[in-house]
Amino acid sequence: MSVSPAAVSASEPTPTPAGAQNATPTQADLLDFVRRTAADADLIASLPLDPEGRTWVRLEGPGGSEAWLIGWPPGTGTGWHDHAESVGAFVTASGELQEHSLAVRLPADGWRTLELTDDVDRSRRLSAGKGRSFGRHHVHEVLNEAADRHAISVHAYYPPLPQIRRFSRSGPILRLEQVERPENWQ
């Protein structure tokens, strides 16, 4: 089951610098926002958790960014994907998440299969309070590898996600499987 996305205000928006009008949020702004939001114990506790599927609620992010509060049952993950032209950040609010990422920039279009080199894999564990920001075309998968505990995380993206490309991976071979647009997840 997934919760219908709803606009929920989380924490105070990132202040706009003096003299700037609706400043575009940076990766640092997004990381600050997700950290502050993940520290809001009442908000985190309000997310309904499902034992079988991820749940999510849409939040109001800073400067027109797209933000989400996501619940991860044990053994669930995103699969390999990227966020197109958006920069982003996420923080684990409770539990622990594992992120596997690729230190490579993929072509924007015109390919279906790529062979990756041996040195592109990165991995990190993100316990409660830990997170990261990332740039455009960041390819990763996020997993809750716990056998018996939910994880909850907060994510923010700017500009709001125009698409998500989903990939499959078999050894060094990365294959583009699907392109999702906002109407697929909103």
Buried (B, 14 or more C-beta within 10 A) or exposed (E): EBBEBEEBEBBEBBEEEEEEEEBEBBBEBBBBBBBBBBBBEEBBEEBEBBEEEBBBBBBBBBBEBBBBBBBBBBEBBBEBBBBBBBBBBBBBBBBBBBBBBBEBEBEEEEEEEBEBEEEEEEEEEBEBEBBBBBEEBBBBBBBBBBEEEBBBBBBBBBBBBEBBBBBEBEEEEBBBBEEEEEEEEE
